[in-house]
């Protein structure tokens, strides 16, 4: 543990300033401090204190004082995920003094002149970034490694100003000219300063209510307010719609991991900023977990990593040339309450970093999906960087509308979508209609859970969709628990074993994960006890049953389809790059399983005595009929097992 104490200058006999802590900071009297304006607050919080570097999230010192933690991306290794290691510290500002300053007064007090910034460049050229985009689409999404990935590049520059002076001046520019930020902030610590206007809450835990705020889909209007016709085109764009739904699914996985009752989605809403407009949802649930554990289980947002999370981190480490530092991680504020601590943690995006050498970095990323084009994703990184680059003086400002000062107190209460945006959600048909294609289970209160009637073991095949699947099983009265594929016992005694989804090529039988899943499925099927296989595990079962496995002509990542599941029409979400092929058969060559397939031969489901499988993700927010299908399949499996046991009972 490393500690830095803030410097303090001897005072003189002068009248006490109106805002003594802010004055102390501006006079250079504190070496570690932060200024924060939260969305729609008419004030700025000024915090100063000691800096403590710790190793793990659980080590963040919640001993009664407020703490602001600068969490690096490499911390995701606490979840067992890959990350390039740059040694960036998990830095905690333990607050010893705080002050709340009226927004207008704070802006007036901050330096009016921004320091000069020179040598604007980028670490990965446009052409090289476009090549990375194409490679990720073809070689990662195209091989079934995931649904979407976020790849970062960095704009760079230099300044002769001290980090603290630069951060305070740039903060003023952001407060004056940027709109729509969840947090506008500056944090200055020894050796590192950061200033930003991040649009996105990652996670908060306030009075036991956990909220996540996935934002995705990007409409660029760099020269001023959006044109209505162009906005219609953005809202109708398939790529933009799918991009948002995929991150909602990914964050619902996290909500299911931290909230016993799962999460409920609200929205969609529009998130307007000076040069960009995004679409967003709000997810809410309840949890009694320590806020540090809430943060650990939700590292980090899929909007800055990808899906599924574990594989996304591997893909990032494979394609990004340098460690991320703090990009895509969080700035977490832990506030003491009568019962413990509240947490508010925005994502570290739209942020500039400056060190003691004067090196300035502005990292940005684009979300790559199956519909992405390299040119569009290159343009998106430029647009995302433009707001912060303008604030630091590296680019000219946008039009007059973007230059309008942010009005204090003009917006709706913090934590809620803006009033004008909420109206847009109900009035704009292209936005409001989105919920018609989403599962009601995740949009409404999830009451009415059935009492436990059976047990289930859910085998995690390296995709946290298993958390959502497990939550739905519990809702249906099945007491389910999750175990990793490497730790699952072949002779599990649960009433039902569910083999979950995962990334990758199901034909790669030499892969340890595939080989282990094959072994587990063979053993369970041979026992005659019920099993259900989903997506990747469905493909493995189909291969064991003698069906060919082949890549789809185009990946189905985040796609909703209506399919026939043994006489029942079902709208289901698909996340697959490979499929089993029926070859015109009604039953499989091995195991004699009944096949449900479409006209192309793509197999949607299999069933037989004690066995069922589905290609789609019944747990996905895209699966309008997912819960009903899961209920029907599990009921048939459990009823069949009960009937078999009854037949085996000796006559009285």
C-alpha positions as CSV (number, residue, x, y, z in Angstrom):
1,X,0.0,0.0,0.0
2,X,1.4,3.4,-1.0
3,X,0.3,6.6,0.6
4,X,0.7,10.2,-0.6
5,X,-0.2,13.1,1.8
6,X,-1.6,16.3,0.3
7,X,0.5,19.3,0.7
8,X,-0.8,22.2,2.8
9,X,0.5,25.8,2.8
10,X,0.6,27.9,5.9
11,X,-2.3,30.3,6.0
12,X,-2.1,34.1,6.4
13,X,-4.4,36.5,8.2
14,X,-6.8,37.3,5.3
15,X,-10.6,37.3,5.1
16,X,-11.9,33.8,4.7
17,X,-12.9,33.1,1.1
18,X,-16.4,32.2,0.2
19,X,-15.2,28.7,-0.9
20,X,-12.1,28.0,1.1
21,X,-11.4,24.5,-0.2
22,X,-11.8,25.4,-3.8
23,X,-9.6,28.5,-3.3
24,X,-7.0,26.2,-1.6
25,X,-7.0,23.9,-4.6
26,X,-6.8,26.7,-7.1
27,X,-3.9,28.3,-5.2
28,X,-2.0,25.0,-5.4
29,X,-2.3,24.1,-1.8
30,X,-3.5,20.5,-2.4
31,X,-1.6,17.8,-4.2
32,X,-4.6,15.4,-4.4
33,X,-8.1,16.5,-5.2
34,X,-11.1,16.1,-7.4
35,X,-13.9,18.3,-8.7
36,X,-17.1,16.6,-9.8
37,X,-20.4,17.8,-11.3
38,X,-22.9,15.0,-11.5
39,X,-25.6,15.1,-14.2
40,X,-28.1,17.9,-13.6
41,X,-26.6,18.9,-10.2
42,X,-26.5,22.7,-9.9
43,X,-23.3,22.5,-8.0
44,X,-19.7,21.1,-8.1
45,X,-18.3,18.9,-5.3
46,X,-14.7,19.7,-4.3
47,X,-12.9,16.8,-2.6
48,X,-9.3,16.8,-1.2
49,X,-7.4,14.2,0.8
50,X,-4.8,11.5,0.9
51,X,-3.9,9.1,-1.9
52,X,-3.7,5.4,-1.1
53,X,-2.8,2.8,-3.8
54,X,-4.2,-0.7,-3.2
55,X,-4.0,-4.0,-4.9
56,X,-7.6,-5.2,-5.0
57,X,-11.1,-3.7,-5.0
58,X,-11.8,-5.4,-1.7
59,X,-8.8,-3.4,-0.3
60,X,-10.5,0.0,-1.0
61,X,-10.5,1.5,2.5
62,X,-14.1,2.0,3.5
63,X,-13.4,3.0,7.1
64,X,-15.8,5.9,7.5
65,X,-14.4,8.4,5.1
66,X,-15.6,9.1,1.6
67,X,-13.4,7.5,-1.1
68,X,-12.9,8.3,-4.8
69,X,-11.2,5.3,-6.5
70,X,-9.5,5.6,-9.9
71,X,-9.8,1.9,-11.1
72,X,-7.5,0.8,-14.0
73,X,-8.7,-1.6,-16.7
74,X,-6.1,-4.2,-15.6
75,X,-8.2,-4.7,-12.5
76,X,-10.5,-6.9,-14.6
77,X,-8.0,-9.7,-13.9
78,X,-9.7,-10.0,-10.6
79,X,-12.5,-11.7,-12.6
80,X,-10.0,-14.0,-14.2
81,X,-10.0,-12.1,-17.5
82,X,-7.1,-11.1,-19.7
83,X,-5.6,-7.6,-19.7
84,X,-2.3,-6.2,-20.8
85,X,-0.6,-5.0,-17.6
86,X,0.8,-1.5,-17.5
87,X,1.0,-1.3,-13.7
88,X,-1.6,1.5,-13.5
89,X,-2.4,1.8,-9.8
90,X,-5.8,1.3,-8.2
91,X,-5.6,4.8,-6.8
92,X,-7.9,5.9,-3.9
93,X,-8.5,9.5,-2.9
94,X,-9.4,9.2,0.8
95,X,-11.4,12.4,1.3
96,X,-10.3,14.5,4.3
97,X,-12.1,17.7,3.3
98,X,-15.0,18.5,1.0
99,X,-17.0,21.5,-0.2
100,X,-20.1,22.0,-2.4
101,X,-19.9,25.1,-4.7
102,X,-22.6,26.6,-6.8
103,X,-22.0,25.6,-10.5
104,X,-21.8,29.2,-11.8
105,X,-19.5,30.2,-9.0
106,X,-17.2,27.2,-9.6
107,X,-17.0,27.9,-13.4
108,X,-16.2,31.5,-12.7
109,X,-13.4,30.5,-10.3
110,X,-11.7,28.0,-12.6
111,X,-9.0,29.2,-15.0
112,X,-10.5,30.9,-18.0
113,X,-7.5,30.4,-20.3
114,X,-6.6,26.9,-21.4
115,X,-3.0,26.0,-21.7
116,X,-1.6,25.4,-25.2
117,X,-1.7,21.9,-26.6
118,X,0.5,20.9,-29.5
119,X,1.4,18.0,-31.7
120,X,-2.0,16.3,-32.0
121,X,-1.5,12.8,-33.3
122,X,-2.8,9.3,-33.0
123,X,-1.1,6.1,-31.9
124,X,-2.9,3.9,-34.5
125,X,-3.4,5.5,-38.0
126,X,-6.8,5.5,-39.6
127,X,-5.6,2.9,-42.1
128,X,-4.2,0.6,-39.5
129,X,-7.3,1.0,-37.3
130,X,-9.5,0.1,-40.3
131,X,-7.4,-3.0,-40.8
132,X,-7.9,-4.0,-37.2
133,X,-11.6,-3.5,-37.5
134,X,-11.8,-5.7,-40.6
135,X,-9.7,-8.4,-38.8
136,X,-11.9,-8.4,-35.7
137,X,-15.1,-8.7,-37.8
138,X,-13.7,-11.5,-40.0
139,X,-11.5,-13.4,-37.6
140,X,-13.3,-12.9,-34.2
141,X,-17.0,-12.3,-34.8
142,X,-16.7,-14.4,-38.0
143,X,-15.3,-17.3,-35.9
144,X,-17.9,-17.1,-33.2
145,X,-15.7,-15.6,-30.6
146,X,-18.4,-13.1,-29.6
147,X,-21.2,-10.7,-30.7
148,X,-19.4,-7.4,-30.4
149,X,-16.0,-6.0,-29.4
150,X,-14.7,-2.5,-28.6
151,X,-11.2,-1.7,-29.9
152,X,-9.4,1.4,-28.6
153,X,-7.0,3.9,-30.1
154,X,-5.5,7.0,-28.6
155,X,-5.2,10.6,-29.7
156,X,-2.1,12.1,-28.3
157,X,-0.6,15.6,-27.8
158,X,1.6,17.6,-25.4
159,X,1.4,20.6,-23.1
160,X,3.9,22.6,-21.1
161,X,1.3,23.2,-18.3
162,X,1.4,21.4,-15.0
163,X,-1.1,18.6,-14.8
164,X,-3.3,20.3,-12.2
165,X,-3.4,23.6,-13.9
166,X,-4.3,21.9,-17.3
167,X,-7.0,19.8,-15.7
168,X,-8.7,22.7,-14.0
169,X,-8.7,24.8,-17.1
170,X,-10.0,22.0,-19.3
171,X,-12.7,21.2,-16.7
172,X,-14.0,24.8,-17.0
173,X,-14.2,24.3,-20.8
174,X,-16.2,21.1,-20.4
175,X,-18.6,22.6,-17.8
176,X,-19.2,25.5,-20.1
177,X,-19.6,23.8,-23.4
178,X,-20.4,20.0,-23.1
179,X,-23.9,18.8,-22.4
180,X,-25.4,15.4,-21.5
181,X,-22.5,14.2,-19.4
182,X,-23.3,11.9,-16.5
183,X,-20.2,13.2,-14.7
184,X,-18.0,16.1,-15.6
185,X,-14.9,15.9,-13.5
186,X,-11.2,16.5,-12.9
187,X,-9.1,14.4,-10.6
188,X,-5.5,15.3,-9.8
189,X,-3.1,13.0,-8.0
190,X,0.8,12.8,-7.9
191,X,1.9,11.8,-11.4
192,X,-1.5,11.7,-13.0
193,X,-4.4,14.0,-13.7
194,X,-7.6,13.1,-15.6
195,X,-10.4,15.4,-16.8
196,X,-13.5,14.3,-18.6
197,X,-17.2,14.4,-19.5
198,X,-18.3,10.8,-19.4
199,X,-21.9,10.2,-20.6
200,X,-22.3,6.8,-19.0
201,X,-22.9,5.5,-15.5
202,X,-21.5,2.0,-15.3
203,X,-23.0,1.0,-12.0
204,X,-24.4,2.6,-8.9
205,X,-25.7,1.1,-5.6
206,X,-27.8,3.7,-3.7
207,X,-29.7,2.5,-0.7
208,X,-29.6,-1.0,-2.0
209,X,-30.8,-0.1,-5.5
210,X,-28.3,-1.2,-8.2
211,X,-28.5,0.7,-11.5
212,X,-26.7,0.3,-14.7
213,X,-27.0,2.6,-17.7
214,X,-25.9,0.9,-21.0
215,X,-25.5,3.5,-23.8
216,X,-24.8,2.4,-27.3
217,X,-25.5,3.5,-30.8
218,X,-23.8,6.7,-31.9
219,X,-25.3,9.4,-34.1
220,X,-22.7,11.9,-35.2
221,X,-23.6,15.6,-35.7
222,X,-20.2,17.3,-35.3
223,X,-21.3,20.7,-36.7
224,X,-24.3,21.3,-34.5
225,X,-27.7,20.0,-33.5
226,X,-29.0,16.8,-35.2
227,X,-31.2,17.0,-38.3
228,X,-34.6,15.4,-37.8
229,X,-34.5,13.3,-40.9
230,X,-30.9,12.1,-40.1
231,X,-32.0,11.3,-36.6
232,X,-34.8,9.1,-38.0
233,X,-32.3,7.3,-40.1
234,X,-30.1,6.7,-37.1
235,X,-33.0,5.3,-35.0
236,X,-34.0,3.0,-37.9
237,X,-30.5,1.7,-38.5
238,X,-30.3,-2.1,-37.8
239,X,-26.7,-1.9,-36.7
240,X,-27.4,0.8,-34.1
241,X,-30.4,-1.1,-32.8
242,X,-28.6,-4.4,-32.5
243,X,-25.6,-2.7,-30.9
244,X,-27.7,-1.4,-28.0
245,X,-29.6,-4.6,-27.4
246,X,-26.4,-6.6,-27.3
247,X,-25.0,-4.4,-24.5
248,X,-28.4,-4.5,-22.6
249,X,-28.1,-8.4,-22.7
250,X,-24.6,-8.2,-21.5
251,X,-25.4,-5.9,-18.6
252,X,-28.5,-8.0,-17.6
253,X,-26.0,-10.8,-17.1
254,X,-24.2,-8.6,-14.6
255,X,-27.5,-7.5,-13.0
256,X,-28.5,-11.2,-12.6
257,X,-25.1,-11.8,-10.9
258,X,-25.5,-9.1,-8.2
259,X,-29.3,-8.8,-7.8
260,X,-31.2,-11.9,-6.5
261,X,-34.3,-10.7,-8.2
262,X,-32.6,-9.9,-11.5
263,X,-32.8,-6.6,-13.3
264,X,-35.6,-4.6,-14.9
265,X,-35.0,-2.4,-18.0
266,X,-36.5,1.1,-18.5
267,X,-36.3,3.1,-21.7
268,X,-35.1,3.5,-24.3
269,X,-34.1,7.1,-24.2
270,X,-32.0,9.5,-26.2
271,X,-28.7,10.8,-24.7
272,X,-27.7,14.1,-26.4
273,X,-24.3,15.5,-26.2
274,X,-22.6,18.4,-28.0
275,X,-21.4,16.4,-31.1
276,X,-23.1,13.0,-30.5
277,X,-26.5,11.5,-29.7
278,X,-26.7,8.0,-28.2
279,X,-29.5,5.6,-27.3
280,X,-29.7,4.2,-23.8
281,X,-31.6,2.0,-21.3
282,X,-31.6,2.1,-17.6
283,X,-31.4,-1.2,-15.7
284,X,-32.4,-1.5,-12.0
285,X,-32.5,-4.2,-9.3
286,X,-31.8,-4.6,-5.6
287,X,-28.8,-6.1,-3.8
288,X,-27.4,-6.4,-0.3
289,X,-23.8,-6.9,-1.5
290,X,-20.9,-4.8,-0.4
291,X,-20.5,-2.0,-3.1
292,X,-17.0,-3.1,-3.7
293,X,-18.3,-6.6,-4.6
294,X,-21.0,-5.1,-6.8
295,X,-18.2,-3.3,-8.7
296,X,-16.0,-6.4,-8.9
297,X,-18.8,-8.6,-10.3
298,X,-19.6,-5.9,-12.9
299,X,-16.1,-5.2,-14.3
300,X,-16.4,-3.7,-16.9
301,X,-19.1,-2.3,-19.1
302,X,-19.7,-4.2,-22.4
303,X,-20.1,-0.8,-24.1
304,X,-16.3,-0.5,-23.8
305,X,-15.3,-4.1,-23.9
306,X,-17.7,-6.4,-25.8
307,X,-19.7,-9.6,-25.4
308,X,-19.2,-12.1,-24.0
309,X,-17.1,-10.3,-21.4
310,X,-14.4,-12.9,-20.9
311,X,-13.7,-13.5,-24.5
312,X,-14.0,-9.7,-25.2
313,X,-11.0,-9.1,-22.8
314,X,-9.0,-11.8,-24.7
315,X,-9.8,-10.2,-28.0
316,X,-8.9,-6.8,-26.7
317,X,-5.5,-8.1,-25.5
318,X,-5.0,-9.7,-28.9
319,X,-5.7,-6.7,-31.0
320,X,-4.8,-3.6,-29.0
321,X,-1.1,-2.8,-29.1
322,X,-0.7,-1.2,-25.7
323,X,-2.4,-1.5,-22.2
324,X,-5.5,0.5,-21.7
325,X,-4.5,2.3,-18.5
326,X,-7.8,3.6,-17.1
327,X,-9.8,3.6,-20.4
328,X,-13.0,1.6,-20.1
329,X,-12.7,1.2,-16.3
330,X,-14.4,3.4,-13.7
331,X,-14.0,6.3,-11.4
332,X,-15.9,5.0,-8.3
333,X,-17.2,7.3,-5.6
334,X,-18.0,5.6,-2.3
335,X,-20.1,7.8,0.0
336,X,-20.7,6.8,3.6
337,X,-24.3,6.5,4.8
338,X,-26.0,5.5,8.0
339,X,-26.0,1.8,6.9
340,X,-22.7,1.6,5.0
341,X,-21.7,3.0,1.7
342,X,-23.3,4.1,-1.5
343,X,-21.5,3.7,-4.8
344,X,-21.6,5.8,-8.0
345,X,-19.2,4.7,-10.7
346,X,-19.2,6.3,-14.2
347,X,-17.2,4.7,-17.0
348,X,-13.9,6.4,-17.9
349,X,-14.5,7.4,-21.4
350,X,-14.4,10.9,-23.1
351,X,-11.5,11.6,-20.8
352,X,-8.1,13.2,-21.2
353,X,-5.1,12.1,-19.2
354,X,-2.0,14.3,-18.6
355,X,1.2,13.3,-16.7
356,X,4.1,15.2,-15.3
357,X,6.0,15.1,-18.6
358,X,3.1,17.0,-20.3
359,X,2.0,14.0,-22.4
360,X,-1.7,14.1,-23.1
361,X,-3.7,11.1,-24.1
362,X,-7.4,10.8,-25.2
363,X,-8.4,7.2,-25.6
364,X,-11.5,6.3,-27.6
365,X,-13.1,3.1,-29.0
366,X,-15.7,1.9,-31.4
367,X,-18.1,-1.0,-31.0
368,X,-17.6,-3.5,-33.7
369,X,-20.5,-5.8,-34.7
370,X,-21.3,-7.9,-37.8
371,X,-22.7,-4.9,-39.7
372,X,-19.7,-2.6,-39.0
373,X,-17.7,-1.1,-41.8
374,X,-14.1,0.0,-41.2
375,X,-14.7,3.5,-42.5
376,X,-17.6,4.2,-40.2
377,X,-15.8,2.9,-37.2
378,X,-12.8,5.1,-37.9
379,X,-15.1,8.1,-38.2
380,X,-16.8,7.1,-34.9
381,X,-13.5,7.3,-33.0
382,X,-12.9,10.8,-34.4
383,X,-16.4,11.9,-33.4
384,X,-16.1,10.5,-29.9
385,X,-12.7,12.2,-29.3
386,X,-13.9,15.5,-30.7
387,X,-15.7,16.8,-27.6
388,X,-12.7,16.4,-25.3
389,X,-10.2,17.4,-27.9
390,X,-12.1,20.6,-28.4
391,X,-12.2,21.2,-24.6
392,X,-8.4,21.0,-24.3
393,X,-7.9,23.2,-27.4
394,X,-6.6,20.5,-29.7
395,X,-9.5,21.0,-32.1
396,X,-11.8,23.9,-32.9
397,X,-15.2,23.9,-31.2
398,X,-18.4,22.8,-32.9
399,X,-21.2,25.2,-33.9
400,X,-22.9,27.7,-31.7
401,X,-25.4,25.2,-30.3
402,X,-22.6,23.1,-28.9
403,X,-21.0,26.2,-27.5
404,X,-24.0,27.2,-25.4
405,X,-23.1,27.0,-21.7
406,X,-24.6,24.2,-19.7
407,X,-27.4,25.7,-17.5
408,X,-27.3,24.9,-13.9
409,X,-30.4,23.2,-12.6
410,X,-32.1,23.1,-16.0
411,X,-32.4,19.4,-16.3
412,X,-34.4,16.6,-14.6
413,X,-33.3,15.0,-11.3
414,X,-30.0,13.2,-11.4
415,X,-30.0,9.5,-12.3
416,X,-33.1,9.8,-14.6
417,X,-33.2,10.4,-18.3
418,X,-33.7,14.0,-19.3
419,X,-37.4,15.1,-19.4
420,X,-37.1,16.0,-23.1
421,X,-35.5,12.7,-23.8
422,X,-38.2,10.8,-21.9
423,X,-40.8,12.5,-24.1
424,X,-38.8,11.5,-27.2
425,X,-39.0,7.8,-26.0
426,X,-42.8,7.8,-25.9
427,X,-43.4,10.1,-28.9
428,X,-40.9,8.9,-31.5
429,X,-42.3,5.7,-33.0
430,X,-38.9,4.4,-34.1
431,X,-37.6,4.6,-30.5
432,X,-40.8,3.6,-28.7
433,X,-41.4,0.6,-30.9
434,X,-38.2,-1.0,-29.9
435,X,-39.7,-2.4,-26.7
436,X,-42.3,-4.4,-28.6
437,X,-39.6,-6.8,-29.7
438,X,-38.1,-7.2,-26.2
439,X,-39.0,-9.9,-23.6
440,X,-41.6,-8.7,-21.1
441,X,-39.8,-10.7,-18.4
442,X,-37.0,-8.1,-18.3
443,X,-39.3,-5.1,-18.8
444,X,-41.7,-5.6,-15.9
445,X,-41.4,-6.5,-12.2
446,X,-40.4,-10.1,-11.9
447,X,-42.9,-11.2,-9.2
448,X,-44.8,-14.5,-9.0
449,X,-41.8,-16.8,-8.8
450,X,-42.9,-20.4,-8.2
451,X,-41.8,-22.4,-5.2
452,X,-38.9,-24.8,-5.7
453,X,-39.9,-28.0,-7.3
454,X,-36.6,-29.4,-8.7
455,X,-32.9,-28.8,-8.7
456,X,-30.6,-27.8,-11.6
457,X,-26.9,-27.5,-12.3
458,X,-26.0,-24.9,-14.9
459,X,-22.7,-25.5,-16.6
460,X,-21.0,-22.3,-17.6
461,X,-19.4,-22.7,-21.0
462,X,-17.6,-19.4,-20.7
463,X,-20.5,-17.0,-21.2
464,X,-22.3,-15.2,-18.4
465,X,-25.6,-15.6,-20.1
466,X,-25.7,-18.5,-17.6
467,X,-26.5,-16.0,-14.9
468,X,-29.7,-14.8,-16.8
469,X,-30.6,-18.4,-17.5
470,X,-30.2,-19.4,-13.9
471,X,-32.3,-16.5,-12.8
472,X,-35.1,-17.6,-15.1
473,X,-34.9,-21.2,-13.9
474,X,-35.3,-20.0,-10.3
475,X,-38.3,-17.9,-11.4
476,X,-39.8,-21.1,-12.8
477,X,-39.3,-23.0,-9.5
478,X,-36.0,-24.7,-10.3
479,X,-33.4,-24.3,-7.7
480,X,-30.4,-23.7,-9.9
481,X,-26.7,-23.1,-9.3
482,X,-23.8,-22.4,-11.7
483,X,-20.6,-24.3,-12.0
484,X,-17.7,-23.7,-14.5
485,X,-17.2,-26.2,-17.3
486,X,-13.8,-27.2,-15.9
487,X,-15.2,-27.9,-12.4
488,X,-18.5,-29.6,-13.3
489,X,-18.8,-33.2,-12.1
490,X,-19.8,-35.8,-14.8
491,X,-22.1,-37.6,-12.3
492,X,-24.0,-34.5,-11.1
493,X,-27.0,-35.5,-9.0
494,X,-29.2,-32.5,-9.9
495,X,-32.6,-33.2,-11.3
496,X,-31.6,-31.3,-14.4
497,X,-28.3,-30.3,-15.9
498,X,-28.3,-27.3,-18.2
499,X,-25.3,-26.9,-20.5
500,X,-24.9,-23.2,-21.2
501,X,-23.9,-21.1,-24.1
502,X,-20.3,-20.0,-24.9
503,X,-18.1,-18.6,-27.7
504,X,-16.0,-20.4,-30.2
505,X,-16.0,-23.2,-32.8
506,X,-17.9,-26.3,-31.6
507,X,-15.9,-28.4,-34.2
508,X,-12.6,-27.7,-32.3
509,X,-12.7,-31.0,-30.4
510,X,-9.1,-30.6,-29.4
511,X,-9.9,-27.4,-27.5
512,X,-10.0,-28.4,-23.7
513,X,-13.4,-26.6,-23.2
514,X,-15.0,-28.4,-26.1
515,X,-13.6,-31.7,-25.2
516,X,-14.8,-31.3,-21.6
517,X,-18.3,-30.3,-22.6
518,X,-18.5,-33.3,-25.0
519,X,-17.5,-35.6,-22.1
520,X,-20.0,-34.1,-19.7
521,X,-22.8,-34.2,-22.3
522,X,-22.1,-37.9,-23.2
523,X,-22.0,-38.9,-19.5
524,X,-25.2,-37.1,-18.7
525,X,-27.1,-38.4,-21.8
526,X,-25.9,-41.9,-21.0
527,X,-27.3,-41.7,-17.5
528,X,-30.8,-41.1,-18.8
529,X,-31.3,-38.2,-16.5
530,X,-32.6,-34.9,-17.9
531,X,-30.3,-32.5,-19.7
532,X,-30.9,-29.2,-21.6
533,X,-28.3,-27.7,-23.9
534,X,-28.3,-24.1,-25.1
535,X,-26.5,-22.5,-28.1
536,X,-22.9,-23.6,-28.1
537,X,-23.7,-26.7,-26.0
538,X,-26.7,-27.4,-28.4
539,X,-24.1,-27.4,-31.3
540,X,-21.9,-29.8,-29.4
541,X,-24.8,-32.1,-28.6
542,X,-25.8,-32.0,-32.3
543,X,-22.3,-33.0,-33.3
544,X,-22.4,-35.9,-30.9
545,X,-25.7,-36.9,-32.4
546,X,-24.2,-37.2,-35.8
547,X,-25.1,-33.9,-37.4
548,X,-22.7,-31.7,-39.4
549,X,-21.7,-28.4,-37.9
550,X,-21.0,-25.5,-40.3
551,X,-20.5,-21.7,-40.2
552,X,-23.5,-19.6,-41.1
553,X,-23.3,-17.6,-44.3
554,X,-23.4,-14.5,-42.0
555,X,-23.1,-14.5,-38.2
556,X,-26.4,-14.3,-36.2
557,X,-25.1,-12.1,-33.4
558,X,-27.9,-10.3,-31.6
559,X,-30.6,-11.3,-34.1
560,X,-34.2,-12.0,-33.3
561,X,-35.9,-14.7,-35.3
562,X,-39.3,-16.5,-35.3
563,X,-38.8,-20.2,-35.3
564,X,-40.8,-23.4,-34.9
565,X,-39.9,-25.3,-31.7
566,X,-41.7,-28.6,-32.1
567,X,-45.1,-27.0,-33.0
568,X,-44.7,-23.8,-31.1
569,X,-43.8,-20.5,-32.8
570,X,-41.3,-18.7,-30.8
571,X,-39.5,-15.3,-31.2
572,X,-36.1,-15.9,-29.9
573,X,-32.7,-14.1,-29.8
574,X,-29.8,-15.7,-31.6
575,X,-26.1,-15.3,-30.9
576,X,-24.4,-17.8,-33.1
577,X,-21.9,-18.0,-35.9
578,X,-22.1,-21.8,-36.4
579,X,-25.2,-24.1,-36.8
580,X,-26.0,-27.7,-36.9
581,X,-27.3,-28.9,-40.3
582,X,-30.2,-31.3,-40.5
583,X,-29.4,-32.6,-44.0
584,X,-33.2,-33.1,-44.5
585,X,-33.4,-35.6,-41.7
586,X,-36.3,-35.7,-39.2
587,X,-34.1,-37.4,-36.5
588,X,-30.4,-37.5,-35.8
589,X,-28.2,-40.4,-37.0
590,X,-27.0,-41.0,-33.4
591,X,-29.2,-40.8,-30.3
592,X,-32.4,-40.7,-32.5
593,X,-33.2,-37.1,-31.4
594,X,-36.1,-35.3,-33.1
595,X,-35.0,-32.3,-35.2
596,X,-36.6,-28.9,-35.5
597,X,-35.0,-27.0,-38.4
598,X,-35.8,-24.3,-41.0
599,X,-35.9,-24.5,-44.7
600,X,-32.1,-24.1,-45.0
601,X,-31.5,-27.0,-42.7
602,X,-30.3,-24.9,-39.8
603,X,-31.3,-26.8,-36.6
604,X,-33.1,-24.8,-34.0
605,X,-33.8,-27.5,-31.5
606,X,-33.4,-31.2,-30.6
607,X,-35.4,-33.4,-28.3
608,X,-35.6,-37.0,-27.2
609,X,-36.2,-39.0,-23.9
610,X,-34.5,-36.9,-21.2
611,X,-32.8,-34.6,-23.8
612,X,-33.6,-31.2,-25.2
613,X,-31.6,-28.4,-26.8
614,X,-32.1,-25.0,-28.4
615,X,-29.9,-22.9,-30.6
616,X,-31.4,-19.6,-29.5
617,X,-30.8,-17.9,-26.2
618,X,-34.1,-18.3,-24.3
619,X,-32.8,-16.0,-21.6
620,X,-32.0,-13.1,-23.9
621,X,-33.9,-9.8,-23.8
622,X,-34.5,-10.5,-27.5
623,X,-36.4,-13.7,-26.6
624,X,-40.0,-12.5,-26.4
625,X,-41.1,-16.2,-26.1
626,X,-38.0,-17.4,-24.3
627,X,-39.4,-17.8,-20.8
628,X,-42.5,-19.7,-22.1
629,X,-40.2,-22.0,-24.2
630,X,-37.9,-22.6,-21.3
631,X,-40.8,-23.4,-19.1
632,X,-42.3,-25.9,-21.6
633,X,-39.0,-27.7,-22.3
634,X,-38.0,-28.0,-18.6
635,X,-41.5,-29.2,-17.6
636,X,-41.4,-31.9,-20.3
637,X,-37.9,-33.0,-19.2
638,X,-38.8,-33.2,-15.5
639,X,-42.2,-34.8,-16.2
640,X,-40.5,-37.4,-18.3
641,X,-38.0,-38.2,-15.6
642,X,-40.7,-38.5,-13.0
643,X,-42.7,-40.9,-15.2
644,X,-39.6,-43.0,-15.8
645,X,-39.0,-43.2,-12.0
646,X,-42.6,-44.2,-11.5
647,X,-42.3,-47.0,-14.0
648,X,-39.1,-48.3,-12.3
649,X,-40.8,-48.5,-8.9
650,X,-41.6,-52.1,-8.0
651,X,-45.3,-53.0,-7.8
652,X,-46.7,-52.9,-4.3
